[in-house]
Amino acid sequence: MCGEPSFEAVRSNWARSELPLMEKILVAARNNAIKVKNRSNCCGNHGEPGC
């Protein structure tokens, strides 16, 4: 279900998240680390910042 991430999806995930700013940054970093580790465009955490 994951494809090439669009700017709109990234923006939407970031804006919809109700996490405090520091937590958003940490979640985005974690999700991006998962994508790098798996060499994928998808972290598996749909709707979270960084995914």
N, CA, C and O atoms as a Tripos MOL2 file, in Angstrom:
@<TRIPOS>MOLECULE
protein
  204   203    51     0     0
PROTEIN
NO_CHARGES

@<TRIPOS>ATOM
      1 N           0.8150   -1.1960    0.0000 N.3       1 MET1
      2 CA          0.0000    0.0000    0.0000 C.3       1 MET1
      3 C           0.8590    1.2600    0.0000 C.2       1 MET1
      4 O           0.3830    2.3430   -0.3410 O.2       1 MET1
      5 N           2.0990    1.1180    0.3750 N.am      2 CYS2
      6 CA          2.9860    2.2790    0.3760 C.3       2 CYS2
      7 C           3.5940    2.4730   -0.9930 C.2       2 CYS2
      8 O           4.0670    1.5270   -1.6230 O.2       2 CYS2
      9 N           3.5760    3.6740   -1.4270 N.am      3 GLY3
     10 CA          4.2110    4.0250   -2.6820 C.3       3 GLY3
     11 C           5.1710    5.1560   -2.4340 C.2       3 GLY3
     12 O           5.6340    5.3560   -1.3110 O.2       3 GLY3
     13 N           5.4700    5.8920   -3.4700 N.am      4 GLU4
     14 CA          6.3300    7.0550   -3.3230 C.3       4 GLU4
     15 C           5.5900    8.0940   -2.4780 C.2       4 GLU4
     16 O           4.4720    8.4780   -2.8230 O.2       4 GLU4
     17 N           6.1990    8.5570   -1.3690 N.am      5 PRO5
     18 CA          5.4990    9.5190   -0.5180 C.3       5 PRO5
     19 C           5.3170   10.8580   -1.2250 C.2       5 PRO5
     20 O           6.2470   11.3690   -1.8480 O.2       5 PRO5
     21 N           4.1340   11.4140   -1.1270 N.am      6 SER6
     22 CA          3.8790   12.7120   -1.7390 C.3       6 SER6
     23 C           4.0500   13.8060   -0.6880 C.2       6 SER6
     24 O           3.8960   13.5640    0.5090 O.2       6 SER6
     25 N           4.3650   14.9870   -1.1470 N.am      7 PHE7
     26 CA          4.5090   16.1140   -0.2320 C.3       7 PHE7
     27 C           3.2110   16.3470    0.5330 C.2       7 PHE7
     28 O           3.2400   16.6440    1.7270 O.2       7 PHE7
     29 N           2.0830   16.2150   -0.1410 N.am      8 GLU8
     30 CA          0.7810   16.4260    0.4990 C.3       8 GLU8
     31 C           0.5570   15.4250    1.6330 C.2       8 GLU8
     32 O           0.0550   15.7990    2.6930 O.2       8 GLU8
     33 N           0.9200   14.1660    1.4270 N.am      9 ALA9
     34 CA          0.7530   13.1450    2.4770 C.3       9 ALA9
     35 C           1.6430   13.4540    3.6770 C.2       9 ALA9
     36 O           1.2130   13.3280    4.8240 O.2       9 ALA9
     37 N           2.8660   13.8530    3.4140 N.am     10 VAL10
     38 CA          3.7930   14.1940    4.5010 C.3      10 VAL10
     39 C           3.2550   15.3760    5.2920 C.2      10 VAL10
     40 O           3.2480   15.3580    6.5230 O.2      10 VAL10
     41 N           2.8030   16.4070    4.5780 N.am     11 ARG11
     42 CA          2.2570   17.6050    5.2350 C.3      11 ARG11
     43 C           1.0170   17.2660    6.0510 C.2      11 ARG11
     44 O           0.8540   17.7400    7.1750 O.2      11 ARG11
     45 N           0.1530   16.4520    5.4820 N.am     12 SER12
     46 CA         -1.0770   16.0670    6.1520 C.3      12 SER12
     47 C          -0.7960   15.2670    7.4200 C.2      12 SER12
     48 O          -1.4000   15.5240    8.4620 O.2      12 SER12
     49 N           0.1180   14.2960    7.3390 N.am     13 ASN13
     50 CA          0.4630   13.4980    8.5180 C.3      13 ASN13
     51 C           1.0270   14.3840    9.6180 C.2      13 ASN13
     52 O           0.7180   14.1940   10.7950 O.2      13 ASN13
     53 N           1.8480   15.3450    9.2380 N.am     14 TRP14
     54 CA          2.4500   16.2350   10.2320 C.3      14 TRP14
     55 C           1.3710   17.1220   10.8630 C.2      14 TRP14
     56 O           1.3520   17.2950   12.0810 O.2      14 TRP14
     57 N           0.4850   17.6780   10.0550 N.am     15 ALA15
     58 CA         -0.5340   18.6130   10.5460 C.3      15 ALA15
     59 C          -1.5990   17.9140   11.3890 C.2      15 ALA15
     60 O          -2.0880   18.4960   12.3580 O.2      15 ALA15
     61 N          -1.9650   16.6850   11.0430 N.am     16 ARG16
     62 CA         -3.0230   15.9710   11.7740 C.3      16 ARG16
     63 C          -2.5650   15.4300   13.1210 C.2      16 ARG16
     64 O          -3.3880   15.1780   14.0000 O.2      16 ARG16
     65 N          -1.2840   15.2540   13.2860 N.am     17 SER17
     66 CA         -0.7680   14.7040   14.5340 C.3      17 SER17
     67 C          -1.0050   15.6750   15.6830 C.2      17 SER17
     68 O          -0.7420   16.8710   15.5610 O.2      17 SER17
     69 N          -1.4980   15.1540   16.7880 N.am     18 GLU18
     70 CA         -1.7570   15.9870   17.9610 C.3      18 GLU18
     71 C          -0.6110   15.9160   18.9700 C.2      18 GLU18
     72 O          -0.7390   16.4040   20.0920 O.2      18 GLU18
     73 N           0.4950   15.3140   18.5750 N.am     19 LEU19
     74 CA          1.6450   15.1970   19.4690 C.3      19 LEU19
     75 C           2.3000   16.5560   19.6710 C.2      19 LEU19
     76 O           2.2380   17.4140   18.7900 O.2      19 LEU19
     77 N           2.9280   16.7560   20.8260 N.am     20 PRO20
     78 CA          3.7320   17.9710   21.0140 C.3      20 PRO20
     79 C           4.8790   17.9930   19.9970 C.2      20 PRO20
     80 O           5.2790   16.9480   19.4850 O.2      20 PRO20
     81 N           5.3960   19.1740   19.7120 N.am     21 LEU21
     82 CA          6.4080   19.3410   18.6690 C.3      21 LEU21
     83 C           7.5970   18.3990   18.8480 C.2      21 LEU21
     84 O           8.0140   17.7550   17.8860 O.2      21 LEU21
     85 N           8.1520   18.3040   20.0560 N.am     22 MET22
     86 CA          9.3230   17.4370   20.2650 C.3      22 MET22
     87 C           8.9900   15.9840   19.9600 C.2      22 MET22
     88 O           9.8050   15.2800   19.3640 O.2      22 MET22
     89 N           7.8120   15.5240   20.3580 N.am     23 GLU23
     90 CA          7.4120   14.1440   20.0670 C.3      23 GLU23
     91 C           7.2190   13.9370   18.5690 C.2      23 GLU23
     92 O           7.5770   12.8840   18.0420 O.2      23 GLU23
     93 N           6.6560   14.9300   17.8720 N.am     24 LYS24
     94 CA          6.5080   14.8380   16.4140 C.3      24 LYS24
     95 C           7.8630   14.6430   15.7630 C.2      24 LYS24
     96 O           8.0210   13.8080   14.8720 O.2      24 LYS24
     97 N           8.8370   15.4170   16.2120 N.am     25 ILE25
     98 CA         10.1840   15.3310   15.6480 C.3      25 ILE25
     99 C          10.7830   13.9530   15.9100 C.2      25 ILE25
    100 O          11.3840   13.3630   15.0130 O.2      25 ILE25
    101 N          10.6280   13.4320   17.1320 N.am     26 LEU26
    102 CA         11.1630   12.1110   17.4680 C.3      26 LEU26
    103 C          10.4800   11.0060   16.6760 C.2      26 LEU26
    104 O          11.1420   10.0840   16.2010 O.2      26 LEU26
    105 N           9.1500   11.0920   16.5290 N.am     27 VAL27
    106 CA          8.4050   10.0900   15.7580 C.3      27 VAL27
    107 C           8.8220   10.1450   14.2940 C.2      27 VAL27
    108 O           9.0080    9.1050   13.6620 O.2      27 VAL27
    109 N           8.9670   11.3400   13.7550 N.am     28 ALA28
    110 CA          9.3880   11.4820   12.3600 C.3      28 ALA28
    111 C          10.7890   10.9040   12.1670 C.2      28 ALA28
    112 O          11.0500   10.2330   11.1690 O.2      28 ALA28
    113 N          11.6820   11.1580   13.1080 N.am     29 ALA29
    114 CA         13.0460   10.6180   13.0120 C.3      29 ALA29
    115 C          13.0220    9.0960   13.0810 C.2      29 ALA29
    116 O          13.7160    8.4290   12.3130 O.2      29 ALA29
    117 N          12.2280    8.5440   13.9930 N.am     30 ARG30
    118 CA         12.1200    7.0870   14.1200 C.3      30 ARG30
    119 C          11.5610    6.4760   12.8400 C.2      30 ARG30
    120 O          12.0940    5.4820   12.3470 O.2      30 ARG30
    121 N          10.5000    7.0540   12.3020 N.am     31 ASN31
    122 CA          9.8890    6.5110   11.0930 C.3      31 ASN31
    123 C          10.8310    6.6060    9.8930 C.2      31 ASN31
    124 O          10.8770    5.6990    9.0610 O.2      31 ASN31
    125 N          11.5760    7.7000    9.8070 N.am     32 ASN32
    126 CA         12.5350    7.8180    8.7030 C.3      32 ASN32
    127 C          13.6940    6.8380    8.8730 C.2      32 ASN32
    128 O          14.2160    6.3230    7.8840 O.2      32 ASN32
    129 N          14.0980    6.5760   10.1040 N.am     33 ALA33
    130 CA         15.1550    5.5870   10.3510 C.3      33 ALA33
    131 C          14.6860    4.1940    9.9340 C.2      33 ALA33
    132 O          15.4700    3.4200    9.3840 O.2      33 ALA33
    133 N          13.4320    3.8700   10.1870 N.am     34 ILE34
    134 CA         12.8610    2.5870    9.7640 C.3      34 ILE34
    135 C          12.9040    2.4790    8.2380 C.2      34 ILE34
    136 O          13.2770    1.4410    7.6920 O.2      34 ILE34
    137 N          12.5190    3.5640    7.5540 N.am     35 LYS35
    138 CA         12.5300    3.5510    6.0850 C.3      35 LYS35
    139 C          13.9430    3.3580    5.5390 C.2      35 LYS35
    140 O          14.1380    2.6210    4.5730 O.2      35 LYS35
    141 N          14.9260    4.0130    6.1480 N.am     36 VAL36
    142 CA         16.3120    3.8720    5.7010 C.3      36 VAL36
    143 C          16.8010    2.4510    5.9620 C.2      36 VAL36
    144 O          17.4120    1.8250    5.0950 O.2      36 VAL36
    145 N          16.5260    1.9510    7.1650 N.am     37 LYS37
    146 CA         16.9760    0.6040    7.5420 C.3      37 LYS37
    147 C          16.4160   -0.4520    6.5980 C.2      37 LYS37
    148 O          17.1210   -1.3780    6.1970 O.2      37 LYS37
    149 N          15.1440   -0.3050    6.2490 N.am     38 ASN38
    150 CA         14.4790   -1.2820    5.3880 C.3      38 ASN38
    151 C          14.6230   -0.9670    3.8970 C.2      38 ASN38
    152 O          14.1350   -1.7140    3.0480 O.2      38 ASN38
    153 N          15.2960    0.1430    3.5860 N.am     39 ARG39
    154 CA         15.4410    0.5850    2.1860 C.3      39 ARG39
    155 C          14.0750    0.6280    1.4930 C.2      39 ARG39
    156 O          13.8750    0.0470    0.4270 O.2      39 ARG39
    157 N          13.1580    1.3280    2.1310 N.am     40 SER40
    158 CA         11.7730    1.3660    1.6790 C.3      40 SER40
    159 C          11.2560    2.7980    1.7060 C.2      40 SER40
    160 O          11.8430    3.6710    2.3450 O.2      40 SER40
    161 N          10.1490    3.0270    1.0040 N.am     41 ASN41
    162 CA          9.4490    4.3140    1.0730 C.3      41 ASN41
    163 C           8.3830    4.2910    2.1570 C.2      41 ASN41
    164 O           7.6890    5.2860    2.3650 O.2      41 ASN41
    165 N           8.2460    3.1640    2.8510 N.am     42 CYS42
    166 CA          7.1820    2.9920    3.8270 C.3      42 CYS42
    167 C           7.7520    2.5180    5.1520 C.2      42 CYS42
    168 O           8.5660    1.5950    5.1900 O.2      42 CYS42
    169 N           7.3250    3.1500    6.2390 N.am     43 CYS43
    170 CA          7.7770    2.7290    7.5620 C.3      43 CYS43
    171 C           6.7720    1.7940    8.2200 C.2      43 CYS43
    172 O           7.0980    1.1380    9.2090 O.2      43 CYS43
    173 N           5.5570    1.7250    7.6870 N.am     44 GLY44
    174 CA          4.5300    0.8610    8.2530 C.3      44 GLY44
    175 C           3.6640    1.5160    9.3050 C.2      44 GLY44
    176 O           2.7420    0.8860    9.8230 O.2      44 GLY44
    177 N           3.9410    2.7640    9.6310 N.am     45 ASN45
    178 CA          3.1630    3.4850   10.6310 C.3      45 ASN45
    179 C           2.3420    4.5750    9.9570 C.2      45 ASN45
    180 O           2.5630    5.7640   10.1880 O.2      45 ASN45
    181 N           1.4110    4.1680    9.1380 N.am     46 HIS46
    182 CA          0.6100    5.0780    8.3270 C.3      46 HIS46
    183 C          -0.0480    6.1580    9.1660 C.2      46 HIS46
    184 O          -0.6230    5.8790   10.2170 O.2      46 HIS46
    185 N           0.0400    7.3750    8.7010 N.am     47 GLY47
    186 CA         -0.6030    8.4990    9.3550 C.3      47 GLY47
    187 C           0.2630    9.1930   10.3960 C.2      47 GLY47
    188 O          -0.1350   10.2330   10.9210 O.2      47 GLY47
    189 N           1.4290    8.6530   10.7080 N.am     48 GLU48
    190 CA          2.3160    9.2730   11.6740 C.3      48 GLU48
    191 C           3.2700   10.2290   10.9630 C.2      48 GLU48
    192 O           3.5460   10.0590    9.7750 O.2      48 GLU48
    193 N           3.7760   11.2340   11.6790 N.am     49 PRO49
    194 CA          4.7710   12.1200   11.0870 C.3      49 PRO49
    195 C           5.9750   11.3110   10.6010 C.2      49 PRO49
    196 O           6.4210   10.3760   11.2660 O.2      49 PRO49
    197 N           6.4790   11.6800    9.4540 N.am     50 GLY50
    198 CA          7.6410   11.0030    8.8910 C.3      50 GLY50
    199 C           7.2990    9.7730    8.0760 C.2      50 GLY50
    200 O           8.1940    9.1110    7.5520 O.2      50 GLY50
    201 N           6.0370    9.4610    7.9640 N.am     51 CYS51
    202 CA          5.6300    8.2750    7.2020 C.3      51 CYS51
    203 C           4.7470    8.6720    6.0410 C.2      51 CYS51
    204 O           4.3030    7.8110    5.2810 O.2      51 CYS51
@<TRIPOS>BOND
     1     1     2 1
     2     2     3 1
     3     3     4 2
     4     3     5 am
     5     5     6 1
     6     6     7 1
     7     7     8 2
     8     7     9 am
     9     9    10 1
    10    10    11 1
    11    11    12 2
    12    11    13 am
    13    13    14 1
    14    14    15 1
    15    15    16 2
    16    15    17 am
    17    17    18 1
    18    18    19 1
    19    19    20 2
    20    19    21 am
    21    21    22 1
    22    22    23 1
    23    23    24 2
    24    23    25 am
    25    25    26 1
    26    26    27 1
    27    27    28 2
    28    27    29 am
    29    29    30 1
    30    30    31 1
    31    31    32 2
    32    31    33 am
    33    33    34 1
    34    34    35 1
    35    35    36 2
    36    35    37 am
    37    37    38 1
    38    38    39 1
    39    39    40 2
    40    39    41 am
    41    41    42 1
    42    42    43 1
    43    43    44 2
    44    43    45 am
    45    45    46 1
    46    46    47 1
    47    47    48 2
    48    47    49 am
    49    49    50 1
    50    50    51 1
    51    51    52 2
    52    51    53 am
    53    53    54 1
    54    54    55 1
    55    55    56 2
    56    55    57 am
    57    57    58 1
    58    58    59 1
    59    59    60 2
    60    59    61 am
    61    61    62 1
    62    62    63 1
    63    63    64 2
    64    63    65 am
    65    65    66 1
    66    66    67 1
    67    67    68 2
    68    67    69 am
    69    69    70 1
    70    70    71 1
    71    71    72 2
    72    71    73 am
    73    73    74 1
    74    74    75 1
    75    75    76 2
    76    75    77 am
    77    77    78 1
    78    78    79 1
    79    79    80 2
    80    79    81 am
    81    81    82 1
    82    82    83 1
    83    83    84 2
    84    83    85 am
    85    85    86 1
    86    86    87 1
    87    87    88 2
    88    87    89 am
    89    89    90 1
    90    90    91 1
    91    91    92 2
    92    91    93 am
    93    93    94 1
    94    94    95 1
    95    95    96 2
    96    95    97 am
    97    97    98 1
    98    98    99 1
    99    99   100 2
   100    99   101 am
   101   101   102 1
   102   102   103 1
   103   103   104 2
   104   103   105 am
   105   105   106 1
   106   106   107 1
   107   107   108 2
   108   107   109 am
   109   109   110 1
   110   110   111 1
   111   111   112 2
   112   111   113 am
   113   113   114 1
   114   114   115 1
   115   115   116 2
   116   115   117 am
   117   117   118 1
   118   118   119 1
   119   119   120 2
   120   119   121 am
   121   121   122 1
   122   122   123 1
   123   123   124 2
   124   123   125 am
   125   125   126 1
   126   126   127 1
   127   127   128 2
   128   127   129 am
   129   129   130 1
   130   130   131 1
   131   131   132 2
   132   131   133 am
   133   133   134 1
   134   134   135 1
   135   135   136 2
   136   135   137 am
   137   137   138 1
   138   138   139 1
   139   139   140 2
   140   139   141 am
   141   141   142 1
   142   142   143 1
   143   143   144 2
   144   143   145 am
   145   145   146 1
   146   146   147 1
   147   147   148 2
   148   147   149 am
   149   149   150 1
   150   150   151 1
   151   151   152 2
   152   151   153 am
   153   153   154 1
   154   154   155 1
   155   155   156 2
   156   155   157 am
   157   157   158 1
   158   158   159 1
   159   159   160 2
   160   159   161 am
   161   161   162 1
   162   162   163 1
   163   163   164 2
   164   163   165 am
   165   165   166 1
   166   166   167 1
   167   167   168 2
   168   167   169 am
   169   169   170 1
   170   170   171 1
   171   171   172 2
   172   171   173 am
   173   173   174 1
   174   174   175 1
   175   175   176 2
   176   175   177 am
   177   177   178 1
   178   178   179 1
   179   179   180 2
   180   179   181 am
   181   181   182 1
   182   182   183 1
   183   183   184 2
   184   183   185 am
   185   185   186 1
   186   186   187 1
   187   187   188 2
   188   187   189 am
   189   189   190 1
   190   190   191 1
   191   191   192 2
   192   191   193 am
   193   193   194 1
   194   194   195 1
   195   195   196 2
   196   195   197 am
   197   197   198 1
   198   198   199 1
   199   199   200 2
   200   199   201 am
   201   201   202 1
   202   202   203 1
   203   203   204 2
@<TRIPOS>SUBSTRUCTURE
     1 MET1         2 RESIDUE 1 A MET
     2 CYS2         6 RESIDUE 1 A CYS
     3 GLY3        10 RESIDUE 1 A GLY
     4 GLU4        14 RESIDUE 1 A GLU
     5 PRO5        18 RESIDUE 1 A PRO
     6 SER6        22 RESIDUE 1 A SER
     7 PHE7        26 RESIDUE 1 A PHE
     8 GLU8        30 RESIDUE 1 A GLU
     9 ALA9        34 RESIDUE 1 A ALA
    10 VAL10       38 RESIDUE 1 A VAL
    11 ARG11       42 RESIDUE 1 A ARG
    12 SER12       46 RESIDUE 1 A SER
    13 ASN13       50 RESIDUE 1 A ASN
    14 TRP14       54 RESIDUE 1 A TRP
    15 ALA15       58 RESIDUE 1 A ALA
    16 ARG16       62 RESIDUE 1 A ARG
    17 SER17       66 RESIDUE 1 A SER
    18 GLU18       70 RESIDUE 1 A GLU
    19 LEU19       74 RESIDUE 1 A LEU
    20 PRO20       78 RESIDUE 1 A PRO
    21 LEU21       82 RESIDUE 1 A LEU
    22 MET22       86 RESIDUE 1 A MET
    23 GLU23       90 RESIDUE 1 A GLU
    24 LYS24       94 RESIDUE 1 A LYS
    25 ILE25       98 RESIDUE 1 A ILE
    26 LEU26      102 RESIDUE 1 A LEU
    27 VAL27      106 RESIDUE 1 A VAL
    28 ALA28      110 RESIDUE 1 A ALA
    29 ALA29      114 RESIDUE 1 A ALA
    30 ARG30      118 RESIDUE 1 A ARG
    31 ASN31      122 RESIDUE 1 A ASN
    32 ASN32      126 RESIDUE 1 A ASN
    33 ALA33      130 RESIDUE 1 A ALA
    34 ILE34      134 RESIDUE 1 A ILE
    35 LYS35      138 RESIDUE 1 A LYS
    36 VAL36      142 RESIDUE 1 A VAL
    37 LYS37      146 RESIDUE 1 A LYS
    38 ASN38      150 RESIDUE 1 A ASN
    39 ARG39      154 RESIDUE 1 A ARG
    40 SER40      158 RESIDUE 1 A SER
    41 ASN41      162 RESIDUE 1 A ASN
    42 CYS42      166 RESIDUE 1 A CYS
    43 CYS43      170 RESIDUE 1 A CYS
    44 GLY44      174 RESIDUE 1 A GLY
    45 ASN45      178 RESIDUE 1 A ASN
    46 HIS46      182 RESIDUE 1 A HIS
    47 GLY47      186 RESIDUE 1 A GLY
    48 GLU48      190 RESIDUE 1 A GLU
    49 PRO49      194 RESIDUE 1 A PRO
    50 GLY50      198 RESIDUE 1 A GLY
    51 CYS51      202 RESIDUE 1 A CYS
